[in-house]
Amino acid sequence: MINIKKTNEILDKALHYITAEKFSDEEKEVIVSDTIENFDKHLNPGWLKYRKSVSTNEAAVELTDHGSYCVDLYGNEFIDCLGGFGIFTFGHRNPEIMKYVQAQLANRQALHSQELLDPLRAYLAQAVASITPGDLQYCFFTNGGAEAVEMALKLSRLATKKKWFISSVNGFHGKSIGALSVCGKDTYRKPYIPMLAQVLHTIYGDINDLKNIITSLKKTGEEIAAVILEPIQGEAGIIMPPAGYLQAARDLCDENGICLIFDEIQTGMARTGTFFRCEAEGVTPDIMTFGKAFGGGILPITGIIARPHLWVKEIEDNPWILGSATFGGNPVCCAAALASINYMVKYNAPKMAREKGAYLLAGLKKLQEKYPEIIVDTRGAGLMIGVEFIKSEVGYCVAKGLFGRKVMTAGTLNNASTIRFEPPATMSYEDFDKVLSRMDEALADAKKEFNF
């Protein structure tokens, strides 16, 4: 029911939250209670119960952020080891990225006309081509990760004129219908079945299984458009493929005229110690998706880059057939992405991630040695690290223990068997030491709680 009086009350509170320099204790209480009530009544009501770090009767309402910290309404600073699942590689509100976003907003334009040519989108496409391997050349910019995956799947079908996709068990590529069709977890897929019919899933890391699936499809007359893989599986729990797997997948695709797609939305932009993870394996895909940290932790922007042979005449004749995202590649988001690439290159963010990731991983491995009855494995590359526990309940306990000690991290989306550590590459070694110390305390508490 339309209620303008109620609308004005809501807007007064919300706009005051944006502009106020500080809040009274009474205002803080109102904001917390309003936030809980509005999540429950007007957003996804299950979200409050779902959070991994915080129990259902606690509310941490975020107010601001800076560097490697998230700050709540009461001024509590949390060391951010969650990193928005890979968003904040360059820190929170990085001033060297912010200044270009602010300048674009203040002096130029936020959105493009949709008719005139916008130069930032063109410069950004050129810059992406210059930091990606091989002959990757043509870009298409989108708003979210799933949308980028959709574009990659569509492009592979347009270019190859084939229909089938092969993805991996436990792979994660987003939750739109096309992207979800190539996801490899029943938790996400079951409610929406049937989806795209021409999809099969291979066992990740098993090149013989992939070869057998390709052979079976070909022998039954089915034509394969693309194989889509994460260079490291993120949502599955930081699963590293065996050495040579990605190259072997590349070879199979070349032998059979199949498009190879690498989903680098989480692994790219220096997160794993190179600009993009495929560099570490020396493999160039036909299409690569990117996102997460691409917007510098400030604005959402994602996209794909593809080899030129995929940009077939059908797309040239009808450039809208692939997609026409209204906000994709808008000027203010392109400014953020350009500034992010500038920061990544200027400060050698891949090296930062490699060195700090090695430091953090070594510290976590020492904790594994100290608590072998709790921690099953620690693994990762750069600052994309997973700590696997004996069971999911222990992971929840440790995540909650870390949260209580002002360290923010989380499990995968549907369990906490593995906790992901994806902190900013800008985080100080002093903060890494604090994280390791507090992790030690949280593990000690879990040991007592589960009587290990």
HUSUL-V834590 format. One record per pair of residues at least 12 apart in sequence whose C-alpha atoms are under 7 Angstrom apart, sorted by the first residue. I is the first residue (numbers start at 1). J is the second residue. If there is no record, write none. Layout:
[[I | J] [I | J]]
This chain:
[[28 | 73] [32 | 61] [52 | 396] [52 | 399] [52 | 410] [52 | 411] [53 | 396] [53 | 399] [53 | 400] [53 | 403] [53 | 410] [54 | 400] [60 | 72] [61 | 73] [65 | 92] [66 | 92] [66 | 93] [67 | 91] [67 | 92] [67 | 93] [67 | 94] [68 | 80] [68 | 91] [68 | 92] [68 | 424] [68 | 427] [77 | 406] [78 | 406] [78 | 407] [78 | 408] [79 | 406] [79 | 407] [79 | 408] [80 | 407] [80 | 408] [80 | 409] [80 | 423] [81 | 407] [81 | 408] [81 | 409] [81 | 421] [81 | 422] [81 | 423] [82 | 408] [82 | 409] [82 | 410] [82 | 420] [82 | 421] [82 | 422] [82 | 423] [83 | 422] [83 | 423] [83 | 424] [85 | 422] [86 | 266] [86 | 292] [86 | 293] [86 | 422] [87 | 292] [87 | 293] [87 | 297] [88 | 293] [88 | 296] [88 | 297] [88 | 424] [89 | 271] [89 | 293] [89 | 423] [89 | 424] [89 | 425] [90 | 296] [90 | 424] [90 | 425] [90 | 426] [91 | 297] [91 | 424] [91 | 426] [92 | 297] [93 | 297] [93 | 298] [97 | 296] [97 | 336] [97 | 339] [97 | 340] [100 | 335] [100 | 336] [100 | 339] [101 | 332] [101 | 335] [101 | 336] [104 | 332] [104 | 335] [105 | 332] [109 | 331] [110 | 331] [110 | 332] [111 | 330] [111 | 331] [111 | 332] [112 | 330] [112 | 331] [120 | 331] [120 | 334] [120 | 335] [121 | 329] [121 | 331] [121 | 334] [124 | 334] [124 | 338] [125 | 139] [131 | 275] [133 | 279] [133 | 284] [134 | 284] [135 | 307] [136 | 305] [136 | 306] [136 | 307] [136 | 308] [137 | 305] [137 | 306] [137 | 307] [137 | 308] [138 | 305] [138 | 306] [138 | 307] [138 | 308] [139 | 303] [139 | 304] [139 | 305] [139 | 306] [140 | 303] [140 | 304] [140 | 305] [141 | 302] [141 | 303] [141 | 304] [141 | 328] [141 | 329] [142 | 301] [142 | 302] [142 | 303] [142 | 325] [142 | 328] [142 | 329] [143 | 300] [143 | 301] [143 | 302] [143 | 327] [143 | 328] [144 | 300] [144 | 301] [144 | 302] [145 | 174] [145 | 265] [145 | 291] [145 | 302] [146 | 173] [146 | 174] [146 | 175] [146 | 176] [146 | 179] [148 | 289] [148 | 302] [148 | 303] [148 | 304] [149 | 173] [149 | 179] [149 | 289] [150 | 178] [150 | 179] [151 | 322] [152 | 287] [152 | 304] [154 | 322] [155 | 322] [156 | 225] [156 | 226] [156 | 259] [157 | 225] [159 | 310] [159 | 311] [159 | 312] [160 | 225] [162 | 223] [162 | 224] [162 | 225] [163 | 198] [163 | 223] [163 | 224] [163 | 225] [164 | 198] [164 | 199] [164 | 223] [164 | 224] [164 | 225] [164 | 226] [165 | 198] [165 | 199] [165 | 200] [165 | 224] [165 | 225] [165 | 226] [165 | 227] [166 | 199] [166 | 200] [166 | 201] [166 | 202] [166 | 226] [166 | 227] [166 | 228] [167 | 182] [167 | 200] [167 | 201] [167 | 202] [167 | 227] [167 | 228] [167 | 229] [168 | 184] [168 | 201] [168 | 202] [168 | 203] [168 | 204] [168 | 229] [169 | 184] [169 | 185] [169 | 201] [169 | 202] [169 | 203] [169 | 204] [170 | 183] [170 | 184] [170 | 185] [170 | 236] [171 | 183] [171 | 184] [171 | 185] [171 | 233] [171 | 236] [172 | 184] [172 | 235] [177 | 195] [178 | 196] [181 | 195] [181 | 196] [182 | 199] [184 | 201] [205 | 241] [205 | 242] [205 | 245] [207 | 245] [207 | 248] [207 | 249] [224 | 258] [225 | 258] [225 | 259] [226 | 258] [226 | 259] [226 | 260] [226 | 261] [227 | 259] [227 | 260] [227 | 261] [228 | 260] [228 | 261] [228 | 262] [229 | 261] [229 | 262] [229 | 263] [230 | 262] [230 | 263] [230 | 264] [231 | 262] [231 | 277] [231 | 278] [232 | 267] [235 | 412] [235 | 413] [236 | 412] [237 | 386] [237 | 412] [237 | 418] [238 | 380] [238 | 385] [238 | 386] [246 | 283] [247 | 283] [259 | 286] [260 | 285] [260 | 286] [260 | 287] [261 | 285] [261 | 286] [261 | 287] [261 | 288] [262 | 285] [262 | 287] [262 | 288] [262 | 289] [263 | 288] [263 | 289] [263 | 290] [264 | 276] [264 | 288] [264 | 289] [264 | 290] [265 | 289] [265 | 290] [265 | 291] [265 | 292] [266 | 291] [266 | 292] [268 | 290] [269 | 293] [269 | 294] [270 | 349] [270 | 350] [270 | 353] [271 | 350] [271 | 353] [271 | 382] [271 | 383] [271 | 384] [272 | 353] [272 | 354] [272 | 381] [272 | 382] [272 | 383] [272 | 384] [273 | 350] [273 | 351] [273 | 353] [273 | 354] [273 | 381] [273 | 382] [274 | 350] [275 | 350] [286 | 306] [286 | 307] [287 | 304] [287 | 305] [287 | 306] [287 | 307] [288 | 304] [288 | 305] [288 | 306] [289 | 303] [289 | 304] [289 | 305] [290 | 302] [290 | 303] [290 | 304] [291 | 303] [294 | 337] [294 | 340] [295 | 333] [295 | 336] [295 | 337] [295 | 340] [296 | 336] [296 | 337] [296 | 340] [299 | 333] [299 | 336] [300 | 333] [301 | 329] [301 | 333] [349 | 425] [352 | 425] [353 | 382] [353 | 383] [353 | 425] [354 | 382] [357 | 381] [357 | 382] [357 | 383] [358 | 382] [360 | 432] [363 | 436] [364 | 378] [364 | 436] [365 | 378] [367 | 440] [373 | 452] [374 | 389] [374 | 390] [375 | 387] [375 | 388] [375 | 389] [375 | 390] [376 | 388] [376 | 389] [376 | 390] [383 | 422] [383 | 423] [384 | 421] [384 | 422] [385 | 420] [385 | 421] [385 | 422] [386 | 418] [386 | 419] [386 | 420] [386 | 421] [387 | 418] [387 | 419] [387 | 420] [388 | 417] [388 | 418] [388 | 419] [389 | 417] [389 | 418] [391 | 417] [392 | 415] [392 | 416] [392 | 417] [394 | 446] [395 | 416] [395 | 417] [395 | 418] [395 | 419] [396 | 416] [397 | 446] [398 | 442] [398 | 443] [398 | 446] [401 | 442] [402 | 438] [402 | 439] [402 | 442] [405 | 438] [407 | 435] [409 | 421]]
